[in-house]
Amino acid sequence: MAGSLVLGFATFLTVTCVVLVAVSFSTEHWIDIVVNREEIKGKVDPNMYKTDLRYFTRYRGLFRTCFPGNETAFLDDKNYDDDRVDGSCLIERGYELTRRTKTSNYGSGYTTRIHLMRCHFAFFAITLLLSVISAILGGVGCFKASKTIVRATALFMFLSAFFIAGGMAFFHGYEYLEKNKIDKDEFSAIYASKHAVLKANSTTAYGYSYVLGWLAMAVAAIAALLYLGAAYVIAASERYSKRHRTAERSGSFKGSERFQGSMVGVNDYPTSQMGAMQPGYPDPYMMTAAYQYPEVGNYGYPVVMGYDNTSKNTESPAGSASVACRM
């Protein structure tokens, strides 16, 4: 039963990992930037206050950056026509599958940022695929109680945890470049010098999408370890059952030999010592009651001379690994 519980819980964690990765991947709360607009009003350029993206509270994700609230009239500018989605969000253009003319002179730091962003996206996409495969394999392994399938699932979950960790590392890599290395207006590396008021009245924090990413990595790693433990229990159960069956077959064969050796017929008695039968008396062996054959056990072998080869409780310590999956 222990093996079935471990395997069932590991499968549950795998499904949980799929959900966490999907939510983290698709939502736009990786970085939450909150701007105190009331505090900076009158202290900064009025035109920038009304139109500059950096002067608005925003939530950033892998696919887009969204601006909550009702002050989103600046997004109606024709410069954002190609980037605007859902009325209050802008598509993330940092992946630059085709390099834009505007960013061609941003330097090597920006080029590195592009590659890191692409790797972040790719690693999370691979993680989502691996975790879905793991969930399917985990379900199959749970019902079939196959140590090979369970070990394969553990490998996929370890890979999922690795790719999540890699994706998070890439995220922190390009975030560092934006904050410290890329000296362009849309990045925060210049806030301290050119936009001190904005920097003093802005708060940057990691959102729930970021937290779910790390949580998914932890869940994937725990699930992988549980799968390995379940595979060990299943293998131990199979070894126990095999030894038990081997011992049972060996014991039954010895019991059959004992039974055959205990069969003593009439011809085995020495007739020279029996003497002649008196006339008129029947043969004493003919008067003997019908021979009582030994009791037959569950495996077709007789129980003879105190040898009991009936079936014992052969349930292995691990129990049936598929019980919990079917309950």
VOBA-1610 file (N, C-alpha, C; in pm, whole numbers, padded with zeros to 5 digits, always signed):
BEGIN
Met+00082-00121+00000Met+00000+00000+00000Met+00086+00126+00000Ala+00204+00120+00063Ala+00292+00237+00066Ala+00331+00279-00075Gly+00363+00180-00160Gly+00401+00212-00297Gly+00289+00277-00374Ser+00167+00231-00354Ser+00053+00288-00427Ser+00028+00431-00383Leu+00043+00460-00254Leu+00022+00596-00206Leu+00128+00691-00260Val+00253+00648-00259Val+00362+00732-00312Val+00341+00760-00460Leu+00305+00656-00535Leu+00286+00673-00679Leu+00166+00762-00708Gly+00058+00745-00634Gly-00059+00830-00654Gly-00029+00975-00622Phe+00045+01001-00514Phe+00079+01139-00478Phe+00173+01201-00580Ala+00267+01122-00632Ala+00359+01173-00734Ala+00283+01211-00860Thr+00184+01131-00898Thr+00102+01164-01015Thr+00024+01292-00993Phe-00029+01310-00872Phe-00100+01433-00839Phe-00008+01554-00850Leu+00114+01542-00800Leu+00210+01653-00809Leu+00246+01683-00954Thr+00250+01580-01038Thr+00282+01602-01179Thr+00174+01686-01246Val+00048+01653-01220Val-00062+01732-01276Val-00057+01874-01221Thr-00025+01888-01093Thr-00011+02020-01033Thr+00099+02100-01101Cys+00209+02035-01133Cys+00319+02102-01202Cys+00276+02153-01339Val+00197+02073-01411Val+00147+02115-01542Val+00067+02244-01529Val-00021+02248-01429Val-00105+02366-01408Val-00020+02487-01372Leu+00076+02469-01283Leu+00160+02581-01239Leu+00242+02638-01355Val+00300+02550-01435Val+00380+02596-01548Val+00293+02669-01650Ala+00175+02615-01677Ala+00085+02677-01774Ala+00042+02817-01729Val+00007+02830-01601Val-00035+02961-01550Val+00081+03059-01550Ser+00197+03014-01503Ser+00314+03102-01500Ser+00353+03147-01640Phe+00345+03055-01734Phe+00387+03082-01872Phe+00294+03182-01941Ser+00166+03175-01911Ser+00067+03250-01989Ser+00025+03382-01926Thr+00053+03405-01800Thr+00007+03527-01735Thr+00115+03635-01737Glu+00072+03759-01711Glu+00163+03872-01727Glu+00202+03936-01593His+00223+03855-01492His+00264+03909-01362His+00401+03858-01322Trp+00494+03860-01415Trp+00632+03826-01380Trp+00697+03943-01307Ile+00676+04063-01358Ile+00727+04183-01291Ile+00611+04282-01279Asp+00584+04324-01157Asp+00480+04424-01132Asp+00547+04556-01096Ile+00523+04656-01177Ile+00580+04789-01154Ile+00466+04884-01119Val+00467+04933-00997Val+00361+05021-00948Val+00417+05162-00935Val+00352+05257-01002Val+00396+05396-01002Val+00295+05480-00924Asn+00344+05558-00830Asn+00260+05649-00752Asn+00240+05777-00833Arg+00141+05776-00919Arg+00120+05888-01010Arg+00078+06016-00937Glu+00009+06002-00829Glu-00033+06121-00755Glu+00089+06194-00697Glu+00188+06117-00657Glu+00306+06177-00596Glu+00395+06248-00698Ile+00402+06195-00819Ile+00491+06254-00919Ile+00421+06361-01003Lys+00292+06373-00988Lys+00218+06473-01066Lys+00265+06614-01029Gly+00300+06691-01128Gly+00351+06826-01106Gly+00501+06831-01087Lys+00567+06715-01070Lys+00711+06712-01050Lys+00787+06668-01174Val+00715+06622-01275Val+00779+06574-01397Val+00717+06645-01516Asp+00776+06624-01631Asp+00725+06684-01754Asp+00581+06640-01778Pro+00487+06734-01795Pro+00345+06698-01814Pro+00321+06607-01934Asn+00393+06629-02041Asn+00375+06546-02160Asn+00419+06401-02132Met+00533+06386-02065Met+00580+06252-02030Met+00485+06187-01930Tyr+00431+06267-01840Tyr+00339+06215-01740Tyr+00216+06151-01805Lys+00174+06206-01919Lys+00053+06159-01985Lys+00077+06052-02091Thr+00197+06048-02148Thr+00219+05960-02263Thr+00331+05858-02247Asp+00424+05881-02157Asp+00538+05790-02143Asp+00496+05663-02068Leu+00524+05547-02125Leu+00484+05419-02065Leu+00542+05399-01926Arg+00661+05452-01902Arg+00728+05430-01775Arg+00660+05501-01659Tyr+00571+05593-01687Tyr+00504+05669-01582Tyr+00368+05610-01546Phe+00346+05487-01587Phe+00219+05419-01558Phe+00246+05285-01490Thr+00157+05249-01401Thr+00164+05116-01340Thr+00142+05010-01447Arg+00222+04904-01443Arg+00214+04803-01548Arg+00257+04667-01493Tyr+00206+04564-01558Tyr+00238+04425-01525Tyr+00298+04360-01648Arg+00413+04302-01630Arg+00488+04248-01744Arg+00493+04096-01741Gly+00468+04034-01857Gly+00477+03890-01871Gly+00564+03851-01988Leu+00561+03724-02024Leu+00643+03676-02135Leu+00589+03719-02270Phe+00458+03743-02277Phe+00397+03773-02406Phe+00356+03919-02421Arg+00327+03984-02309Arg+00276+04121-02320Arg+00294+04195-02189Thr+00278+04327-02197Thr+00279+04415-02080Thr+00145+04485-02073Cys+00078+04474-01959Cys-00057+04529-01944Cys-00058+04647-01848Phe-00147+04742-01876Phe-00161+04864-01797Phe-00300+04866-01734Pro-00309+04842-01604Pro-00441+04839-01540Pro-00497+04980-01518Gly-00623+04986-01484Gly-00685+05114-01455Gly-00748+05177-01578Asn-00793+05299-01559Asn-00865+05370-01665Asn-00778+05470-01740Glu-00656+05494-01692Glu-00570+05592-01757Glu-00488+05526-01868Thr-00556+05480-01969Thr-00488+05411-02079Thr-00512+05479-02213Ala-00552+05606-02208Ala-00578+05678-02333Ala-00451+05690-02417Phe-00335+05690-02353Phe-00209+05703-02428Phe-00187+05585-02523Leu-00251+05471-02496Leu-00236+05355-02583Leu-00308+05371-02716Asp-00394+05473-02724Asp-00464+05498-02850Asp-00376+05567-02953Asp-00256+05604-02913Asp-00163+05666-03007Asp-00135+05571-03123Lys-00123+05628-03242Lys-00104+05546-03362Lys+00027+05467-03359Asn+00122+05511-03277Asn+00248+05439-03267Asn+00232+05300-03206Tyr+00120+05280-03135Tyr+00097+05152-03069Tyr-00007+05066-03140Asp-00048+05107-03258Asp-00154+05033-03328Asp-00115+04888-03354Asp+00010+04864-03390Asp+00053+04728-03423Asp+00082+04643-03298Asp+00098+04709-03185Asp+00136+04637-03063Asp+00021+04620-02964Arg-00084+04698-02978Arg-00191+04698-02879Arg-00280+04574-02892Val-00307+04508-02778Val-00398+04393-02772Val-00488+04408-02650Asp-00611+04364-02664Asp-00709+04366-02554Asp-00730+04506-02498Gly-00700+04608-02573Gly-00730+04743-02532Gly-00631+04806-02436Ser-00572+04727-02346Ser-00485+04785-02244Ser-00351+04714-02232Cys-00313+04637-02332Cys-00186+04563-02326Cys-00106+04586-02454Leu+00025+04574-02440Leu+00116+04584-02554Leu+00193+04454-02568Ile+00206+04406-02691Ile+00279+04282-02718Ile+00427+04300-02684Glu+00487+04197-02630Glu+00630+04199-02600Glu+00709+04184-02730Arg+00788+04286-02763Arg+00867+04286-02886Arg+01013+04252-02862Gly+01049+04218-02741Gly+01189+04196-02709Gly+01251+04073-02770Tyr+01169+03978-02819Tyr+01226+03856-02878Tyr+01288+03883-03015Glu+01237+03977-03086Glu+01294+04025-03214Glu+01341+03911-03304Leu+01248+03832-03352Leu+01283+03729-03450Leu+01344+03792-03574Thr+01296+03911-03606Thr+01357+03994-03710Thr+01404+04123-03644Arg+01530+04150-03650Arg+01587+04265-03577Arg+01529+04395-03629Arg+01483+04479-03535Arg+01426+04608-03571Arg+01536+04712-03594Thr+01508+04803-03682Thr+01605+04909-03712Thr+01630+04996-03590Lys+01526+05017-03512Lys+01536+05104-03395Lys+01638+05053-03294Thr+01650+04922-03282Thr+01736+04864-03178Thr+01870+04814-03233Ser+01897+04840-03358Ser+02019+04786-03420Ser+02146+04843-03358Asn+02137+04961-03297Asn+02256+05024-03238Asn+02251+05025-03085Tyr+02177+04933-03027Tyr+02163+04929-02882Tyr+02282+04861-02814Gly+02368+04800-02889Gly+02488+04741-02831Gly+02476+04593-02800Ser+02587+04537-02754Ser+02594+04392-02728Ser+02507+04350-02611Gly+02489+04440-02514Gly+02405+04406-02400Gly+02262+04377-02443Tyr+02213+04458-02536Tyr+02076+04437-02584Tyr+02068+04308-02667Thr+02171+04279-02745Thr+02172+04154-02822Thr+02170+04033-02729Thr+02248+04041-02622Thr+02246+03932-02524Thr+02109+03919-02461Arg+02046+04031-02434Arg+01910+04029-02378Arg+01813+03955-02470Ile+01824+03978-02599Ile+01736+03910-02695Ile+01751+03758-02682His+01876+03713-02679His+01899+03568-02672His+01850+03509-02539Leu+01870+03583-02430Leu+01823+03534-02301Leu+01671+03526-02296Met+01604+03623-02355Met+01458+03620-02358Met+01408+03503-02442Arg+01473+03477-02552Arg+01433+03362-02635Arg+01453+03231-02560Cys+01565+03221-02489Cys+01591+03098-02412Cys+01489+03081-02300His+01453+03191-02235His+01351+03184-02130His+01220+03129-02186Phe+01179+03182-02298Phe+01055+03136-02362Phe+01066+02989-02402Ala+01178+02952-02466Ala+01195+02815-02515Ala+01199+02715-02401Phe+01268+02747-02294Phe+01279+02653-02181Phe+01144+02630-02115Phe+01065+02734-02104Phe+00933+02714-02043Phe+00839+02638-02137Ala+00853+02659-02266Ala+00772+02581-02360Ala+00810+02433-02353Ile+00940+02404-02346Ile+00985+02265-02334Ile+00938+02205-02201Thr+00944+02285-02095Thr+00898+02236-01965Thr+00751+02198-01969Leu+00671+02280-02033Leu+00528+02251-02043Leu+00505+02120-02117Leu+00580+02097-02225Leu+00568+01972-02300Leu+00612+01853-02216Leu+00726+01865-02149Leu+00776+01754-02067Leu+00682+01720-01952Ser+00625+01822-01891Ser+00536+01796-01777Ser+00406+01730-01822Val+00358+01765-01941Val+00238+01698-01994Val+00268+01551-02022Ile+00383+01525-02085Ile+00424+01385-02109Ile+00438+01310-01978Ser+00495+01375-01878Ser+00512+01311-01747Ser+00378+01278-01684Ala+00281+01368-01699Ala+00149+01341-01641Ala+00085+01219-01706Ile+00100+01207-01838Ile+00044+01090-01909Ile+00116+00963-01866Leu+00248+00966-01866Leu+00325+00848-01824Leu+00297+00812-01678Gly+00282+00914-01595Gly+00253+00887-01454Gly+00121+00815-01436Gly+00019+00856-01513Gly-00109+00787-01505Gly-00101+00644-01551Val-00028+00621-01662Val-00012+00484-01713Val+00065+00399-01614Gly+00175+00455-01562Gly+00255+00380-01465Gly+00179+00352-01337Cys+00089+00442-01300Cys+00010+00423-01179Cys-00085+00305-01194Phe-00148+00290-01310Phe-00243+00181-01331Phe-00173+00048-01358Lys-00061+00053-01429Lys+00008-00072-01464Lys+00111-00114-01359Ala+00145-00024-01270Ala+00247-00053-01167Ala+00374-00106-01231Ser+00420-00037-01336Ser+00540-00077-01408Ser+00658+00007-01362Lys+00760-00058-01311Lys+00877+00017-01262Lys+00949+00088-01376Thr+00947+00030-01497Thr+01013+00094-01611Thr+00945+00224-01648Ile+00812+00223-01654Ile+00737+00344-01688Ile+00753+00448-01578Val+00751+00405-01454Val+00765+00499-01342Val+00904+00564-01342Arg+01007+00486-01372Arg+01142+00543-01381Arg+01153+00642-01496Ala+01090+00612-01608Ala+01090+00706-01721Ala+01019+00835-01682Thr+00910+00823-01608Thr+00838+00942-01562Thr+00926+01026-01470Ala+01000+00960-01382Ala+01092+01032-01294Ala+01196+01109-01374Leu+01247+01048-01480Leu+01345+01117-01564Leu+01285+01240-01629Phe+01164+01228-01682Phe+01098+01342-01746Phe+01072+01454-01644Met+01038+01417-01523Met+01013+01520-01422Met+01142+01589-01378Phe+01251+01514-01371Phe+01380+01577-01343Phe+01418+01675-01454Leu+01393+01636-01578Leu+01419+01726-01690Leu+01330+01850-01682Ser+01205+01831-01643Ser+01114+01945-01628Ser+01168+02043-01524Ala+01210+01990-01410Ala+01265+02076-01306Ala+01390+02150-01355Phe+01474+02080-01431Phe+01595+02142-01484Phe+01562+02256-01580Phe+01468+02233-01670Phe+01434+02337-01768Phe+01364+02455-01703Ile+01284+02430-01599Ile+01224+02542-01527Ile+01332+02627-01462Ala+01426+02561-01395Ala+01535+02635-01330Ala+01617+02713-01433Gly+01642+02650-01548Gly+01714+02720-01654Gly+01638+02841-01705Gly+01507+02826-01723Gly+01425+02939-01767Gly+01427+03053-01668Met+01420+03021-01539Met+01425+03125-01437Met+01561+03195-01436Ala+01666+03119-01460Ala+01800+03179-01465Ala+01811+03276-01583Phe+01757+03237-01698Phe+01759+03327-01814Phe+01678+03454-01786Phe+01566+03438-01717Phe+01485+03555-01683Phe+01565+03654-01599His+01633+03604-01497His+01711+03693-01412His+01829+03752-01489Gly+01877+03680-01589Gly+01987+03732-01669Gly+01948+03856-01748Tyr+01836+03847-01821Tyr+01800+03966-01899Tyr+01739+04076-01812Glu+01685+04040-01697Glu+01638+04144-01605Glu+01757+04225-01552Tyr+01867+04157-01523Tyr+01987+04226-01477Tyr+02040+04321-01584Leu+02041+04276-01709Leu+02088+04363-01817Leu+02001+04487-01831Glu+01870+04469-01819Glu+01779+04584-01832Glu+01801+04686-01720Lys+01829+04637-01601Lys+01842+04727-01487Lys+01978+04794-01478Asn+02081+04729-01533Asn+02216+04778-01505Asn+02303+04804-01627Lys+02273+04746-01741Lys+02367+04752-01853Lys+02315+04826-01976Ile+02188+04817-02005Ile+02136+04875-02129Ile+02094+05019-02102Asp+02171+05112-02152Asp+02148+05254-02124Asp+02061+05316-02233Lys+01936+05273-02235Lys+01839+05328-02329Lys+01713+05369-02254Asp+01639+05462-02314Asp+01528+05525-02242Asp+01424+05428-02187Glu+01394+05320-02259Glu+01287+05231-02214Glu+01330+05134-02104Phe+01457+05138-02067Phe+01506+05046-01964Phe+01543+05123-01838Ser+01547+05051-01727Ser+01562+05116-01597Ser+01705+05149-01561Ala+01802+05116-01646Ala+01941+05147-01613Ala+01966+05297-01604Ile+01879+05377-01666Ile+01900+05522-01667Ile+01810+05594-01567Tyr+01727+05519-01492Tyr+01634+05584-01400Tyr+01705+05672-01298Ala+01817+05625-01248Ala+01884+05698-01140Ala+01934+05835-01185Ser+01971+05847-01312Ser+02028+05972-01360Ser+01924+06064-01424Lys+01839+06008-01510Lys+01747+06092-01585Lys+01607+06100-01525His+01569+05999-01449His+01432+05994-01398His+01434+05962-01248Ala+01504+06043-01173Ala+01518+06018-01029Ala+01384+06024-00958Val+01298+06119-00996Val+01167+06131-00933Val+01083+06007-00960Leu+01086+05960-01083Leu+01011+05839-01119Leu+01063+05718-01042Lys+01194+05706-01034Lys+01253+05592-00964Lys+01216+05595-00816Ala+01215+05714-00756Ala+01185+05725-00614Ala+01039+05693-00583Asn+00952+05706-00680Asn+00810+05684-00658Asn+00756+05563-00734Ser+00846+05473-00766Ser+00806+05349-00833Ser+00850+05229-00749Thr+00769+05127-00751Thr+00800+05004-00679Thr+00798+04887-00777Thr+00907+04814-00782Thr+00917+04698-00870Thr+00923+04572-00786Ala+00838+04477-00819Ala+00832+04351-00742Ala+00800+04236-00836Tyr+00838+04118-00793Tyr+00804+03998-00869Tyr+00659+03960-00839Gly+00584+03930-00946Gly+00443+03896-00930Gly+00421+03747-00913Tyr+00294+03709-00913Tyr+00260+03569-00886Tyr+00304+03476-00999Ser+00316+03526-01121Ser+00363+03441-01231Ser+00505+03393-01205Tyr+00587+03484-01154Tyr+00725+03450-01118Tyr+00728+03348-01004Val+00648+03371-00903Val+00644+03280-00787Val+00599+03141-00830Leu+00499+03135-00917Leu+00450+03005-00964Leu+00557+02930-01043Gly+00644+03005-01112Gly+00752+02940-01185Gly+00846+02864-01092Trp+00889+02930-00984Trp+00976+02861-00888Trp+00903+02749-00816Leu+00776+02771-00786Leu+00698+02667-00719Leu+00685+02544-00809Ala+00666+02567-00938Ala+00657+02455-01032Ala+00786+02375-01035Met+00900+02444-01026Met+01028+02372-01024Met+01039+02283-00901Ala+01000+02337-00785Ala+01006+02259-00661Ala+00912+02139-00667Val+00792+02159-00718Val+00696+02049-00729Val+00748+01942-00824Ala+00808+01983-00936Ala+00861+01887-01032Ala+00973+01804-00970Ala+01061+01868-00894Ala+01171+01795-00831Ala+01120+01696-00727Ile+01022+01739-00647Ile+00966+01648-00546Ile+00896+01530-00612Ala+00820+01559-00719Ala+00751+01451-00791Ala+00850+01351-00849Ala+00962+01400-00902Ala+01063+01310-00958Ala+01119+01218-00851Leu+01148+01273-00733Leu+01199+01190-00624Leu+01096+01086-00579Leu+00971+01126-00575Leu+00865+01032-00536Leu+00850+00920-00639Tyr+00864+00955-00767Tyr+00857+00851-00870Tyr+00971+00751-00854Leu+01090+00801-00823Leu+01202+00709-00801Leu+01175+00618-00681Gly+01120+00676-00574Gly+01086+00594-00459Gly+00980+00491-00491Ala+00879+00530-00568Ala+00774+00435-00606Ala+00829+00324-00694Ala+00921+00359-00786Ala+00982+00257-00871Ala+01062+00157-00788Tyr+01131+00206-00686Tyr+01207+00116-00598Tyr+01113+00022-00523Val+01001+00075-00475Val+00905-00009-00402Val+00845-00114-00493Ile+00810-00074-00617Ile+00753-00170-00712Ile+00854-00280-00744Ala+00981-00241-00765Ala+01084-00340-00794Ala+01103-00435-00676Ala+01103-00381-00554Ala+01115-00466-00436Ala+00997-00561-00423Ser+00878-00511-00457Ser+00759-00596-00452Ser+00768-00710-00553Glu+00817-00679-00672Glu+00831-00784-00773Glu+00933-00889-00731Arg+01044-00845-00671Arg+01144-00941-00624Arg+01088-01029-00513Tyr+01012-00969-00423Tyr+00952-01045-00314Tyr+00855-01150-00369Ser+00770-01109-00463Ser+00672-01203-00520Ser+00742-01315-00595Lys+00849-01283-00666Lys+00921-01386-00740Lys+00984-01487-00646Arg+01047-01440-00538Arg+01106-01532-00441Arg+01000-01619-00375His+00885-01558-00347His+00778-01634-00282His+00726-01744-00375Arg+00705-01712-00501Arg+00655-01813-00595Arg+00757-01924-00614Thr+00886-01887-00621Thr+00990-01988-00637Thr+00994-02082-00516Ala+00988-02024-00397Ala+00989-02106-00276Ala+00865-02194-00268Glu+00752-02142-00312Glu+00627-02218-00306Glu+00631-02337-00400Arg+00682-02314-00522Arg+00692-02426-00616Arg+00790-02531-00565Ser+00901-02489-00509Ser+00999-02582-00456Ser+00941-02663-00341Gly+00865-02602-00252Gly+00804-02672-00141Gly+00699-02770-00185Ser+00621-02739-00286Ser+00517-02828-00336Ser+00578-02952-00396Phe+00690-02940-00464Phe+00754-03056-00526Phe+00803-03153-00420Lys+00859-03101-00310Lys+00905-03187-00203Lys+00788-03259-00137Gly+00676-03189-00124Gly+00559-03253-00068Gly+00510-03367-00153Ser+00517-03354-00285Ser+00474-03461-00374Ser+00564-03582-00358Glu+00696-03557-00343Glu+00788-03668-00324Glu+00758-03741-00193Arg+00727-03666-00089Arg+00694-03730+00037Arg+00569-03816+00025Phe+00473-03763-00049Phe+00350-03839-00064Phe+00375-03969-00138Gln+00455-03962-00245Gln+00483-04083-00321Gln+00563-04182-00237Gly+00651-04135-00153Gly+00730-04225-00071Gly+00650-04287+00042Ser+00536-04228+00078Ser+00457-04281+00188Ser+00352-04381+00144Met+00335-04401+00016Met+00237-04497-00035Met+00291-04637-00016Val+00232-04712+00073Val+00277-04848+00102Val+00169-04944+00056Gly+00200-05030-00037Gly+00102-05123-00092Gly+00101-05257-00018Val+00010-05346-00059Val-00002-05477+00004Val+00120-05561-00023Asn+00174-05546-00142Asn+00288-05629-00178Asn+00413-05595-00100Asp+00409-05481-00028Asp+00526-05445+00050Asp+00538-05523+00180Tyr+00431-05587+00224Tyr+00437-05667+00346Tyr+00500-05802+00316Pro+00578-05857+00404Pro+00639-05991+00382Pro+00533-06099+00395Thr+00502-06165+00286Thr+00397-06269+00285Thr+00441-06396+00354Ser+00573-06416+00368Ser+00620-06540+00431Ser+00584-06546+00578Gln+00558-06431+00640Gln+00529-06428+00782Gln+00380-06419+00812Met+00299-06417+00709Met+00157-06398+00731Met+00084-06527+00763Gly+00138-06639+00719Gly+00072-06766+00747Gly-00043-06791+00652Ala-00098-06914+00658Ala-00207-06951+00568Ala-00339-06904+00624Met-00429-06869+00535Met-00562-06825+00572Met-00648-06945+00610Gln-00728-06929+00714Gln-00818-07036+00752Gln-00930-07045+00652Pro-00970-07166+00619Pro-01080-07179+00522Pro-01208-07118+00578Gly-01284-07057+00488Gly-01412-06997+00525Gly-01402-06853+00568Tyr-01280-06807+00585Tyr-01261-06667+00624Tyr-01217-06586+00503Pro-01273-06474+00486Pro-01233-06393+00369Pro-01095-06333+00390Asp-01040-06294+00281Asp-00910-06227+00285Asp-00923-06099+00368Pro-00839-06082+00470Pro-00854-05962+00555Pro-00837-05832+00479Tyr-00756-05834+00376Tyr-00738-05711+00298Tyr-00860-05677+00218Met-00941-05777+00187Met-01064-05751+00115Met-01168-05688+00205Met-01154-05707+00338Met-01250-05651+00432Met-01213-05508+00473Thr-01093-05468+00436Thr-01049-05334+00475Thr-01132-05229+00405Ala-01165-05124+00476Ala-01246-05017+00416Ala-01172-04955+00299Ala-01250-04886+00219Ala-01190-04822+00100Ala-01079-04727+00142Tyr-00977-04729+00060Tyr-00859-04648+00092Tyr-00895-04499+00091Gln-00856-04427+00197Gln-00883-04285+00208Gln-00764-04207+00153Tyr-00787-04144+00040Tyr-00678-04070-00022Tyr-00653-03942+00056Pro-00529-03899+00053Pro-00496-03776+00127Pro-00571-03656+00072Glu-00585-03557+00160Glu-00652-03433+00121Glu-00567-03359+00017Val-00635-03301-00080Val-00566-03231-00188Val-00568-03082-00160Gly-00452-03017-00169Gly-00443-02874-00143Gly-00485-02790-00262Asn-00463-02658-00249Asn-00508-02566-00353Asn-00432-02581-00482Tyr-00311-02635-00478Tyr-00231-02645-00599Tyr-00231-02787-00655Gly-00322-02872-00610Gly-00333-03005-00667Gly-00241-03105-00605Tyr-00167-03069-00499Tyr-00076-03162-00432Tyr-00136-03203-00298Pro-00117-03328-00259Pro-00178-03376-00135Pro-00106-03322-00013Val-00183-03313+00095Val-00127-03274+00224Val-00095-03402+00299Val+00036-03433+00314Val+00077-03563+00368Val+00178-03542+00479Met+00165-03620+00584Met+00264-03625+00693Met+00286-03487+00755Gly+00176-03413+00772Gly+00185-03283+00837Gly+00236-03173+00750Tyr+00262-03200+00620Tyr+00312-03096+00530Tyr+00194-03021+00472Asp+00192-02892+00496Asp+00081-02809+00447Asp+00133-02717+00339Asn+00093-02746+00216Asn+00138-02661+00105Asn+00025-02577+00051Thr-00076-02554+00134Thr-00185-02469+00089Thr-00136-02327+00075Ser-00212-02249+00001Ser-00170-02113-00032Ser-00172-02025+00091Lys-00064-01953+00108Lys-00054-01857+00217Lys-00088-01718+00162Asn-00089-01624+00251Asn-00112-01486+00208Asn+00012-01436+00137Thr+00005-01422+00009Thr+00123-01388-00072Thr+00130-01240-00104Glu+00053-01162-00039Glu+00056-01019-00070Glu+00190-00961-00033Ser+00252-00891-00123Ser+00383-00834-00100Ser+00373-00712-00011Pro+00484-00671+00047Pro+00479-00554+00136Pro+00433-00429+00065Ala+00462-00418-00064Ala+00426-00296-00135Ala+00279-00289-00166Gly+00210-00404-00169Gly+00070-00404-00206Gly+00053-00383-00353Ser-00068-00369-00394Ser-00097-00345-00535Ser-00080-00198-00564Ala+00016-00165-00652Ala+00048-00024-00676Ala-00061+00047-00752Ser-00153-00027-00810Ser-00258+00038-00888Ser-00385+00060-00809Val-00388+00018-00681Val-00511+00031-00604Val-00548+00177-00585Ala-00448+00258-00542Ala-00477+00398-00515Ala-00517+00471-00641Cys-00465+00429-00757Cys-00496+00498-00881Cys-00640+00473-00924Arg-00695+00358-00884Arg-00830+00324-00927Arg-00937+00364-00827Met-00891+00404-00709Met-00990+00442-00606Met-01046+00581-00632
//
